[in-house]
């Protein structure tokens, strides 16, 4: 490829050997990364990533996250100063960054270098875990629009869920995830197997209403969840989300109701649609109420809510 950058009013040519791409504008890029994500591989590749980004953009600034919500706070204040933001981390880091960018209402393009444990969003978008390939595909002229879920005042990229085993992503320690990968989630599930109870819920969409107990509910804009391809027909930019929940007769969850959820992960929702207790909906808005505050998982992060509304914001962001 012949790649051109404009610097100090002179045109410099760099030959990479892959497809043509032309960048004749002055572009400012931010590279924001989580050094603890995965096994810290991104730190080892930092110099390589930075140098490659410098060939794409006139200015590249870097920001290393230090703690939870660090990226969110930084981007909420500073995202508007950049044309492109390249994010490296797991699904949690990506969600934190995208949520902040979405709140700025800017048209910033987002590049993503996955470095987490399971990387559900990257798999859904077919973003390679190979850093070299991913950098080659961060191309200014090719973007993928992506819908976001607005959950009260929060934004979610790919999942909003509650109920049995949905706390796994934030209750499983990072140390175990680094050692065992997604198998670490199984350890947590076995630990809490007998402690799970159904939740009374009031669910409303434009064409559907349900009041009663359910063991779990998933609002999804992804094909993958916890590394499993459970929603293979998901359309990421159609203005709707896929909603699945499993009904129960009482607060006590039977053994077979728990097994149903495992079947969903293994076979996907499409292959268990004949089960009368598994409800599948396709909607752009949903309102949910509980009797008491319930832990909600939004992109792997815990939020306590007594009621919430999900509204799909079509094509809210663009991935490179």
C-alpha positions, 0 to 999 in steps of 0.5 A: 500500500502507498500511504500518505501523510501530510506533515509540515505542508510536505507530503511523505510517502510510506510503502507498506505493501498492502491495499491503497489508502489515502489520508490527506487531512491533518488527523489527531488520534488518541490511543487509550489502553488498559495495561492490566487487560488480558495478560498485559500483552498490550504493554509489551506491544506499546512501542509497535502500536504507537509507531504504527499509529504515527504512520496513520495520523499526524498527531498521536497522544496516549493515555494509560488507564489507572483504575475503573472509570478512569477512561470514562472520566478522561474521555468525557472531558477530552474526547472532543479534541480528537478525530480518532480514538483507538482503544485497547482493552477488554469489553469492559474498557471498550464499553467505558470508553464508548459510553463516554464518547457517546455522551459527547455527541461527537462523530469520532471514529473508533478503532479497537485493539482487543486485549481482554479475556473473551472479547465478545465485541471484537468477535462480533465485529470480526476484529482480529486479536492479531495486533498487526492485522487489526492495525492494518484494518484501522482504515479511515475510509471504512467504518462499521456503524453500531447501535447503542443501548441507552439504559436510563442515563447509561450507554451499553454496547452489547449486553444488558442482563440480570438474573442467574449467573449474569454477575459472572463477568464482574464477580470473577477475579481478574487474576483467575481470568488471566490464568484460566481464560473464560473457564474462570467463569465456570468456577464462579457459576459452580460456586453460586449454583445453589444460591440463585433465585428467580426475580419478579419482573414487569416487562413492557414493550410496544407489543408485549407485556409480562408480569411474573418471575423469570430466572434471567433476561438478556438484552443483546446487540452482539453475536457473542456473550462470554465467548459463546456464540449465542445470538448468531443472527444479530444485526448490529445496526438495524435499530433494534435489540434481541431480547431473551428471557426465561420464565419460571413459575415461582421464586425457586429456580428448578435444576432444569431451569438452570440447565436451560441457560447452559443450553442457550450458551451451548446451542444459542437462543435460536435453537431453543426457541421452541421452549415455551418458557423461553421468550424472544422479542425484537424491539427498539424499546423496553421498560422493566420494573422490579419489586426491589433493587436488582443488580444489572449487568451492563457490558460486564459492569454492575449497576443497582436498579429498581426500574430501567428503560432501554432505548436503541440509538441507531448508528450511534458510533462508528468502528474503524 
